[in-house]
């Protein structure tokens, strides 16, 4: 589920759409898209309360990540049905710049919040982009990134192509104790 | 909230109690303590569904961590009341051995689940141990670690003493977008 921006012609496209999104307050979004949508997708309200799917530390861009899932995604993990993930599952990733912990020198902890990125599974609706809708909201103000499906999804799909065989998702669910039912 | 085992006399005590706990199935715990308690504290059922408080990567022991909070802890974060944390707040930490990601060489992701550790806030009940009850369950089978309050808490409290001034908690809540109420 990593979304490194790829280079080449896509980069210009991505930067252009980022600048447009960042410069526009949400209220200036086209009227056909609700103010809080990114890439044509509705904001997943209160994803901060979703359960943990995994965590990651990327040394290349010095970021820490928490991968979370909506209740449908968590149920899919419990059922062992994550390749493919079922329609309705949403995976979210909160990304922070990393920093050294104040009290434990060998520990890396979150600094500034960078963005939250999401994959929305609907194998019919998003058939052209791997069965997933892709979206990002930037910063603590959650500014929508991208305002049309084609440009923003292209970078996501390109980056996730190496994990096409695991339903386009980088992170396998972290091993954890089973819930008590 | 890190719980490095400290060295010296405590280490022997800790290892002894670990060995006892690891060797005993939960059903062999003393009858005065429910089978699923650790260090005299009841197991926090389905903590896996709690929301994210923070994440961390410890380079010294090569572990990744997800810090989660029960609803009382998450409400305290929303209210900005985390020093001290309110009674009823529980902070949990899931700890995994780290490994290199299969598809992104610069990314570190969870491998084997090591243990889950918890701090239970009750400033009166746990007045002798910083206002927190301390407990750990080991492995995916969640074997209780320690079966008396004194020995297991001593190592936790000793390790957390550097963060006494932030109510004994290493992890400040990660910056994240506010929930929509």
Interface residues (C-beta under 8 A of the other chain):
Chain A: X2 X45 X46 X48 X49 X50 X51 X52 X54 X55 X56 X57 X58 X59 X60 X64 X65 X66 X68 X74 X94 X96 X98 X101 X103 X104 X106 X107 X108 X109 X110 X111 X112 X113 X116 X137 X139 X140 X141 X142 X162 X163 X170 X171 X174 X175 X176 X177 X178 X179 X180
Chain B: X2 X45 X46 X48 X49 X50 X51 X52 X54 X55 X56 X57 X58 X59 X60 X64 X65 X66 X68 X74 X94 X96 X98 X101 X103 X104 X106 X107 X108 X109 X110 X111 X112 X113 X116 X137 X139 X140 X141 X142 X162 X163 X170 X171 X174 X175 X176 X177 X178 X179 X180
